[in-house]
Amino acid sequence: MNEAGFGVENLPYGVARLPGGRVVCVTALDGGVVDLAGLAEGGAFDRVPGLAPGALARPSLNRFLAGGRRAWSGVRAVVAEMADAGDERVTAATVPMGSVELLLPVAVGDFVDFTASRHHAVNMAALLRPGSPPPGPEWDRFPRGYHSRAGAVVVSGTPVRRPWGPRAGGAGTGPTRALDFEAEIGFVVGAPNREGRPVPATFEALADHVAGVVVLNDWSARDVQSVESHPLGPLLSKSFATSMSPWVVTLDALEPWRLPGGGYRLELYVALEAAGGGGRVTVSRPRFDDLHWTMAELLAHATLNGSAVRTGDLFGCGTTSGPSPGALGCLAELTGAGARPLVLPGGSTRAWLEDGDTVTIGASAGGDGRPVVSLGAVTGTVLAALPSVRTEA
């Protein structure tokens, strides 16, 4: 068992550039990265059904994940059996984690982000639309979401540029003054459904189509969002960047923490390291099991109209927020839209993110006497806005 949460109980999937330059599909094991393509070339996975030849030697997981549940569960089971047996082939295929470059694990085809947290929906309605009524019972009828830009999904560690957008009241455009993070869990489609055949809202259907989960930071420009909120919803306020963790953690690994209603017992953390020093401080610890809608319900709703999902499609569950002040998943909620700035070590404050700030969001399951399964973390540092080509009004 690995205390960092990447033991044999986990075995997530990712893509890495290995020493020497090869880019292949990998897994994480006890502080190392295991070259799955190398194991495949040696015949380790010859009996795994659905695994296409050469699928693990590609620069994304897509072809491998397209093989379906039998392929991604089968490869994981073989690696676990080999590791437990002390098979020297695993040792030979392993390199230290620090010697590789972890890349975006999937080629994202479509990206849909939901609002699965009722706590977040209620809080943000009050902050973005003061005086308006909170979401009523109709919010519980079906999940709400929006289509964002797949091309804006970047891997953890990629810097995020402060975006431009429209000012309130028609006062031209400019860099956002209210840059925010959003702590989210996302899930990645492995096997597609057939067009016109909605995915049932059951765990078995979810497990047949979803290869695993990731950690997301859906960066948000709140002042721009307030301008865009009516009548259609977010566009520029959300489409500039979404950061994604490098590991796709399988539902098999999370099975011990699946709840009867279909959710998962996962704990997230959000850490902020302010520009100029003061160190990293954890500002929130949301819980994934506080969400109102499950991943199975979100996938079912996304395909309700007959839409087909494809390998590599990414779905965000939305900001993970709970009922307590220490479980809020974004700065807007933590600071009351900037009215109550966070006080950080050293005395600095943050109402919104400033240039040079670094945000890290991580998640894990376990720690209750059972081995920890880590989802890894997603990190991004804010860069100053570039000059705009548009003329101010």
C-alpha positions as a Python dict, from the first residue, in 0.01 Angstrom:
ca = {
    (1, 'M'): (0, 0, 0),
    (2, 'N'): (125, 348, -89),
    (3, 'E'): (57, 617, 171),
    (4, 'A'): (32, 874, -110),
    (5, 'G'): (-280, 696, -238),
    (6, 'F'): (-131, 540, -551),
    (7, 'G'): (-89, 185, -429),
    (8, 'V'): (-204, -133, -597),
    (9, 'E'): (-557, -51, -477),
    (10, 'N'): (-567, 242, -719),
    (11, 'L'): (-376, 196, -1049),
    (12, 'P'): (-516, 496, -1238),
    (13, 'Y'): (-455, 562, -1606),
    (14, 'G'): (-257, 849, -1755),
    (15, 'V'): (-25, 951, -2035),
    (16, 'A'): (340, 1041, -1983),
    (17, 'R'): (649, 1143, -2171),
    (18, 'L'): (910, 899, -2042),
    (19, 'P'): (1284, 956, -2015),
    (20, 'G'): (1405, 931, -2372),
    (21, 'G'): (1095, 1098, -2515),
    (22, 'R'): (845, 813, -2567),
    (23, 'V'): (484, 919, -2502),
    (24, 'V'): (276, 624, -2383),
    (25, 'C'): (-13, 522, -2161),
    (26, 'V'): (92, 460, -1801),
    (27, 'T'): (-30, 386, -1453),
    (28, 'A'): (93, 507, -1114),
    (29, 'L'): (224, 266, -853),
    (30, 'D'): (400, 346, -525),
    (31, 'G'): (581, 659, -636),
    (32, 'G'): (658, 528, -982),
    (33, 'V'): (507, 534, -1329),
    (34, 'V'): (455, 200, -1503),
    (35, 'D'): (494, 190, -1881),
    (36, 'L'): (180, 3, -1990),
    (37, 'A'): (288, 6, -2355),
    (38, 'G'): (607, -175, -2259),
    (39, 'L'): (413, -437, -2067),
    (40, 'A'): (178, -482, -2361),
    (41, 'E'): (470, -530, -2600),
    (42, 'G'): (592, -807, -2370),
    (43, 'G'): (256, -987, -2394),
    (44, 'A'): (126, -905, -2046),
    (45, 'F'): (-220, -808, -2171),
    (46, 'D'): (-264, -1056, -2457),
    (47, 'R'): (-573, -1208, -2292),
    (48, 'V'): (-744, -881, -2203),
    (49, 'P'): (-1064, -857, -2412),
    (50, 'G'): (-1131, -539, -2605),
    (51, 'L'): (-770, -417, -2597),
    (52, 'A'): (-674, -307, -2948),
    (53, 'P'): (-317, -372, -3065),
    (54, 'G'): (-97, -71, -2994),
    (55, 'A'): (-370, 110, -2799),
    (56, 'L'): (-140, 166, -2500),
    (57, 'A'): (141, 308, -2713),
    (58, 'R'): (-54, 619, -2813),
    (59, 'P'): (-33, 980, -2685),
    (60, 'S'): (-383, 966, -2535),
    (61, 'L'): (-595, 707, -2358),
    (62, 'N'): (-876, 734, -2613),
    (63, 'R'): (-812, 423, -2820),
    (64, 'F'): (-755, 216, -2507),
    (65, 'L'): (-1069, 348, -2336),
    (66, 'A'): (-1274, 286, -2650),
    (67, 'G'): (-1219, -85, -2585),
    (68, 'G'): (-1478, -63, -2311),
    (69, 'R'): (-1513, -178, -1955),
    (70, 'R'): (-1354, -518, -2014),
    (71, 'A'): (-1040, -351, -2150),
    (72, 'W'): (-982, -92, -1879),
    (73, 'S'): (-1087, -326, -1596),
    (74, 'G'): (-885, -609, -1746),
    (75, 'V'): (-558, -419, -1778),
    (76, 'R'): (-591, -292, -1421),
    (77, 'A'): (-658, -644, -1290),
    (78, 'V'): (-351, -782, -1470),
    (79, 'V'): (-122, -509, -1335),
    (80, 'A'): (-257, -561, -983),
    (81, 'E'): (-198, -936, -1005),
    (82, 'M'): (156, -886, -1138),
    (83, 'A'): (240, -627, -870),
    (84, 'D'): (104, -846, -589),
    (85, 'A'): (312, -1136, -719),
    (86, 'G'): (628, -926, -735),
    (87, 'D'): (655, -982, -1111),
    (88, 'E'): (989, -842, -1225),
    (89, 'R'): (830, -719, -1549),
    (90, 'V'): (647, -448, -1352),
    (91, 'T'): (970, -344, -1186),
    (92, 'A'): (1148, -327, -1521),
    (93, 'A'): (866, -114, -1668),
    (94, 'T'): (863, 136, -1378),
    (95, 'V'): (1040, 473, -1369),
    (96, 'P'): (1035, 732, -1088),
    (97, 'M'): (738, 969, -1096),
    (98, 'G'): (969, 1269, -1091),
    (99, 'S'): (1144, 1164, -1412),
    (100, 'V'): (837, 1184, -1638),
    (101, 'E'): (617, 1460, -1777),
    (102, 'L'): (249, 1388, -1717),
    (103, 'L'): (32, 1500, -2008),
    (104, 'L'): (-339, 1553, -2066),
    (105, 'P'): (-465, 1195, -2039),
    (106, 'V'): (-742, 1211, -2299),
    (107, 'A'): (-815, 1399, -2618),
    (108, 'V'): (-1131, 1573, -2500),
    (109, 'G'): (-1406, 1571, -2761),
    (110, 'D'): (-1685, 1752, -2578),
    (111, 'F'): (-1696, 1915, -2236),
    (112, 'V'): (-2019, 1964, -2042),
    (113, 'D'): (-2025, 2112, -1694),
    (114, 'F'): (-2321, 2060, -1460),
    (115, 'T'): (-2436, 2219, -1137),
    (116, 'A'): (-2494, 1912, -922),
    (117, 'S'): (-2461, 2088, -584),
    (118, 'R'): (-2779, 2245, -453),
    (119, 'H'): (-2572, 2431, -191),
    (120, 'H'): (-2365, 2592, -468),
    (121, 'A'): (-2671, 2672, -679),
    (122, 'V'): (-2847, 2846, -390),
    (123, 'N'): (-2538, 3039, -284),
    (124, 'M'): (-2448, 3156, -634),
    (125, 'A'): (-2803, 3261, -717),
    (126, 'A'): (-2794, 3496, -418),
    (127, 'L'): (-2448, 3629, -508),
    (128, 'L'): (-2497, 3674, -884),
    (129, 'R'): (-2860, 3787, -872),
    (130, 'P'): (-2913, 3969, -539),
    (131, 'G'): (-3277, 3998, -448),
    (132, 'S'): (-3391, 3720, -679),
    (133, 'P'): (-3558, 3413, -530),
    (134, 'P'): (-3339, 3105, -468),
    (135, 'P'): (-3376, 2800, -692),
    (136, 'G'): (-3712, 2645, -616),
    (137, 'P'): (-3836, 2286, -625),
    (138, 'E'): (-3801, 2285, -1004),
    (139, 'W'): (-3423, 2272, -957),
    (140, 'D'): (-3466, 1915, -828),
    (141, 'R'): (-3653, 1799, -1138),
    (142, 'F'): (-3348, 1759, -1362),
    (143, 'P'): (-2977, 1851, -1364),
    (144, 'R'): (-2868, 2187, -1508),
    (145, 'G'): (-2553, 2229, -1714),
    (146, 'Y'): (-2390, 2407, -2004),
    (147, 'H'): (-2161, 2317, -2293),
    (148, 'S'): (-1809, 2458, -2257),
    (149, 'R'): (-1496, 2449, -2476),
    (150, 'A'): (-1307, 2122, -2500),
    (151, 'G'): (-1010, 2310, -2643),
    (152, 'A'): (-974, 2506, -2318),
    (153, 'V'): (-914, 2193, -2106),
    (154, 'V'): (-550, 2187, -1995),
    (155, 'V'): (-348, 1948, -1783),
    (156, 'S'): (-245, 2027, -1426),
    (157, 'G'): (53, 2259, -1404),
    (158, 'T'): (-43, 2466, -1709),
    (159, 'P'): (-49, 2839, -1621),
    (160, 'V'): (-385, 3014, -1663),
    (161, 'R'): (-403, 3357, -1822),
    (162, 'R'): (-639, 3615, -1669),
    (163, 'P'): (-919, 3652, -1926),
    (164, 'W'): (-1092, 3954, -2074),
    (165, 'G'): (-1468, 3999, -2087),
    (166, 'P'): (-1748, 4255, -2096),
    (167, 'R'): (-1790, 4499, -1809),
    (168, 'A'): (-2121, 4544, -1630),
    (169, 'G'): (-2347, 4822, -1751),
    (170, 'G'): (-2201, 4827, -2101),
    (171, 'A'): (-1874, 4984, -1982),
    (172, 'G'): (-1660, 4821, -2251),
    (173, 'T'): (-1433, 4523, -2191),
    (174, 'G'): (-1135, 4450, -1971),
    (175, 'P'): (-951, 4185, -1771),
    (176, 'T'): (-1166, 4016, -1511),
    (177, 'R'): (-1148, 4170, -1165),
    (178, 'A'): (-1313, 3868, -1003),
    (179, 'L'): (-1114, 3559, -1101),
    (180, 'D'): (-1225, 3250, -914),
    (181, 'F'): (-1158, 2875, -888),
    (182, 'E'): (-1415, 2597, -876),
    (183, 'A'): (-1337, 2265, -708),
    (184, 'E'): (-1494, 1987, -912),
    (185, 'I'): (-1491, 1617, -985),
    (186, 'G'): (-1528, 1522, -1350),
    (187, 'F'): (-1580, 1193, -1529),
    (188, 'V'): (-1442, 1068, -1861),
    (189, 'V'): (-1639, 866, -2114),
    (190, 'G'): (-1473, 546, -2231),
    (191, 'A'): (-1730, 350, -2432),
    (192, 'P'): (-1981, 556, -2633),
    (193, 'N'): (-2353, 496, -2644),
    (194, 'R'): (-2552, 461, -2965),
    (195, 'E'): (-2717, 772, -3101),
    (196, 'G'): (-3084, 775, -3005),
    (197, 'R'): (-3024, 540, -2712),
    (198, 'P'): (-3013, 734, -2383),
    (199, 'V'): (-2795, 590, -2109),
    (200, 'P'): (-3005, 464, -1815),
    (201, 'A'): (-2954, 636, -1479),
    (202, 'T'): (-2808, 324, -1315),
    (203, 'F'): (-2465, 242, -1178),
    (204, 'E'): (-2420, -49, -1419),
    (205, 'A'): (-2484, 179, -1715),
    (206, 'L'): (-2243, 436, -1572),
    (207, 'A'): (-1976, 169, -1526),
    (208, 'D'): (-2022, 48, -1884),
    (209, 'H'): (-1962, 394, -2029),
    (210, 'V'): (-1743, 587, -1783),
    (211, 'A'): (-1376, 496, -1763),
    (212, 'G'): (-1306, 696, -1449),
    (213, 'V'): (-1296, 1028, -1269),
    (214, 'V'): (-1062, 1327, -1257),
    (215, 'V'): (-1021, 1645, -1052),
    (216, 'L'): (-1113, 1971, -1224),
    (217, 'N'): (-1065, 2341, -1162),
    (218, 'D'): (-1322, 2521, -1374),
    (219, 'W'): (-1172, 2870, -1356),
    (220, 'S'): (-1439, 3139, -1359),
    (221, 'A'): (-1458, 3515, -1414),
    (222, 'R'): (-1741, 3609, -1179),
    (223, 'D'): (-1786, 3970, -1294),
    (224, 'V'): (-1813, 3851, -1654),
    (225, 'Q'): (-2045, 3571, -1544),
    (226, 'S'): (-2282, 3820, -1382),
    (227, 'V'): (-2311, 4001, -1716),
    (228, 'E'): (-2366, 3679, -1912),
    (229, 'S'): (-2603, 3502, -1671),
    (230, 'H'): (-2917, 3618, -1852),
    (231, 'P'): (-3069, 3512, -2077),
    (232, 'L'): (-2849, 3219, -2188),
    (233, 'G'): (-2571, 3165, -1935),
    (234, 'P'): (-2193, 3147, -1922),
    (235, 'L'): (-1965, 3184, -2222),
    (236, 'L'): (-1653, 3401, -2189),
    (237, 'S'): (-1669, 3373, -1810),
    (238, 'K'): (-1601, 2999, -1825),
    (239, 'S'): (-1451, 2908, -2162),
    (240, 'F'): (-1098, 3042, -2116),
    (241, 'A'): (-955, 2751, -1908),
    (242, 'T'): (-1049, 2435, -1722),
    (243, 'S'): (-760, 2255, -1555),
    (244, 'M'): (-766, 1874, -1529),
    (245, 'S'): (-566, 1633, -1316),
    (246, 'P'): (-340, 1391, -1505),
    (247, 'W'): (-485, 1065, -1366),
    (248, 'V'): (-812, 894, -1463),
    (249, 'V'): (-908, 695, -1153),
    (250, 'T'): (-1130, 399, -1235),
    (251, 'L'): (-1468, 328, -1082),
    (252, 'D'): (-1324, -12, -985),
    (253, 'A'): (-1074, 163, -757),
    (254, 'L'): (-1351, 376, -602),
    (255, 'E'): (-1595, 88, -553),
    (256, 'P'): (-1534, 58, -174),
    (257, 'W'): (-1657, 418, -137),
    (258, 'R'): (-1967, 396, -356),
    (259, 'L'): (-2281, 498, -165),
    (260, 'P'): (-2620, 324, -188),
    (261, 'G'): (-2773, 614, -383),
    (262, 'G'): (-2497, 606, -644),
    (263, 'G'): (-2269, 878, -515),
    (264, 'Y'): (-1916, 839, -382),
    (265, 'R'): (-1758, 922, -47),
    (266, 'L'): (-1475, 1150, -163),
    (267, 'E'): (-1306, 1440, 13),
    (268, 'L'): (-1162, 1733, -177),
    (269, 'Y'): (-928, 2005, -60),
    (270, 'V'): (-852, 2348, -202),
    (271, 'A'): (-515, 2508, -126),
    (272, 'L'): (-410, 2861, -213),
    (273, 'E'): (-54, 2989, -234),
    (274, 'A'): (-64, 3365, -266),
    (275, 'A'): (180, 3553, -486),
    (276, 'G'): (453, 3714, -282),
    (277, 'G'): (493, 3435, -28),
    (278, 'G'): (320, 3330, 290),
    (279, 'G'): (309, 2962, 203),
    (280, 'R'): (31, 2732, 94),
    (281, 'V'): (-286, 2723, 302),
    (282, 'T'): (-589, 2497, 272),
    (283, 'V'): (-898, 2716, 243),
    (284, 'S'): (-1171, 2455, 201),
    (285, 'R'): (-1248, 2083, 229),
    (286, 'P'): (-1562, 2006, 25),
    (287, 'R'): (-1720, 1660, 16),
    (288, 'F'): (-1837, 1498, -306),
    (289, 'D'): (-2115, 1312, -127),
    (290, 'D'): (-2285, 1647, -56),
    (291, 'L'): (-2389, 1671, -422),
    (292, 'H'): (-2758, 1642, -506),
    (293, 'W'): (-2714, 1467, -843),
    (294, 'T'): (-2504, 1155, -903),
    (295, 'M'): (-2276, 1092, -1201),
    (296, 'A'): (-2519, 829, -1330),
    (297, 'E'): (-2801, 1083, -1326),
    (298, 'L'): (-2586, 1345, -1499),
    (299, 'L'): (-2483, 1109, -1780),
    (300, 'A'): (-2842, 990, -1822),
    (301, 'H'): (-2966, 1347, -1850),
    (302, 'A'): (-2695, 1442, -2100),
    (303, 'T'): (-2817, 1163, -2331),
    (304, 'L'): (-3190, 1200, -2262),
    (305, 'N'): (-3253, 1360, -2601),
    (306, 'G'): (-3072, 1079, -2783),
    (307, 'S'): (-2738, 1255, -2799),
    (308, 'A'): (-2443, 1020, -2831),
    (309, 'V'): (-2141, 1059, -2605),
    (310, 'R'): (-1799, 970, -2742),
    (311, 'T'): (-1474, 833, -2607),
    (312, 'G'): (-1287, 1112, -2433),
    (313, 'D'): (-1590, 1328, -2361),
    (314, 'L'): (-1555, 1507, -2029),
    (315, 'F'): (-1834, 1588, -1785),
    (316, 'G'): (-1791, 1812, -1483),
    (317, 'C'): (-2019, 1764, -1185),
    (318, 'G'): (-1996, 2135, -1100),
    (319, 'T'): (-1859, 2311, -797),
    (320, 'T'): (-1853, 2080, -496),
    (321, 'S'): (-2000, 2275, -205),
    (322, 'G'): (-2152, 2164, 123),
    (323, 'P'): (-2363, 2314, 400),
    (324, 'S'): (-2076, 2438, 620),
    (325, 'P'): (-1841, 2737, 566),
    (326, 'G'): (-1542, 2503, 552),
    (327, 'A'): (-1692, 2300, 266),
    (328, 'L'): (-1747, 2570, 3),
    (329, 'G'): (-1589, 2506, -335),
    (330, 'C'): (-1513, 2853, -473),
    (331, 'L'): (-1395, 3197, -361),
    (332, 'A'): (-1728, 3358, -444),
    (333, 'E'): (-1893, 3148, -175),
    (334, 'L'): (-1601, 3162, 69),
    (335, 'T'): (-1580, 3543, 55),
    (336, 'G'): (-1940, 3642, -12),
    (337, 'A'): (-1849, 3760, -364),
    (338, 'G'): (-1548, 3947, -227),
    (339, 'A'): (-1724, 4116, 64),
    (340, 'R'): (-1539, 3908, 327),
    (341, 'P'): (-1183, 3851, 198),
    (342, 'L'): (-987, 3552, 322),
    (343, 'V'): (-705, 3636, 561),
    (344, 'L'): (-396, 3434, 467),
    (345, 'P'): (-73, 3357, 655),
    (346, 'G'): (143, 3666, 674),
    (347, 'G'): (-159, 3895, 684),
    (348, 'S'): (-237, 3917, 312),
    (349, 'T'): (-600, 3891, 202),
    (350, 'R'): (-782, 3757, -102),
    (351, 'A'): (-1127, 3858, -217),
    (352, 'W'): (-1048, 3717, -564),
    (353, 'L'): (-744, 3555, -720),
    (354, 'E'): (-452, 3782, -804),
    (355, 'D'): (-178, 3743, -1064),
    (356, 'G'): (84, 3498, -942),
    (357, 'D'): (-152, 3307, -712),
    (358, 'T'): (-138, 2928, -733),
    (359, 'V'): (-445, 2710, -669),
    (360, 'T'): (-422, 2337, -600),
    (361, 'I'): (-729, 2113, -579),
    (362, 'G'): (-698, 1748, -480),
    (363, 'A'): (-927, 1462, -386),
    (364, 'S'): (-909, 1120, -227),
    (365, 'A'): (-1113, 836, -82),
    (366, 'G'): (-1035, 625, 220),
    (367, 'G'): (-845, 696, 537),
    (368, 'D'): (-1106, 520, 750),
    (369, 'G'): (-889, 217, 820),
    (370, 'R'): (-876, 121, 454),
    (371, 'P'): (-608, 212, 199),
    (372, 'V'): (-629, 565, 62),
    (373, 'V'): (-709, 600, -307),
    (374, 'S'): (-590, 935, -440),
    (375, 'L'): (-741, 1111, -737),
    (376, 'G'): (-429, 1323, -754),
    (377, 'A'): (-437, 1700, -776),
    (378, 'V'): (-476, 1978, -1027),
    (379, 'T'): (-262, 2291, -997),
    (380, 'G'): (-259, 2620, -1187),
    (381, 'T'): (-89, 2957, -1148),
    (382, 'V'): (-255, 3281, -1259),
    (383, 'L'): (-73, 3487, -1523),
    (384, 'A'): (-140, 3854, -1592),
    (385, 'A'): (-385, 3941, -1869),
    (386, 'L'): (-249, 4018, -2212),
    (387, 'P'): (-332, 4348, -2384),
    (388, 'S'): (-660, 4320, -2574),
    (389, 'V'): (-698, 4375, -2944),
    (390, 'R'): (-1042, 4526, -2878),
    (391, 'T'): (-1088, 4895, -2817),
    (392, 'E'): (-1247, 5003, -2490),
    (393, 'A'): (-1592, 5159, -2528),
}
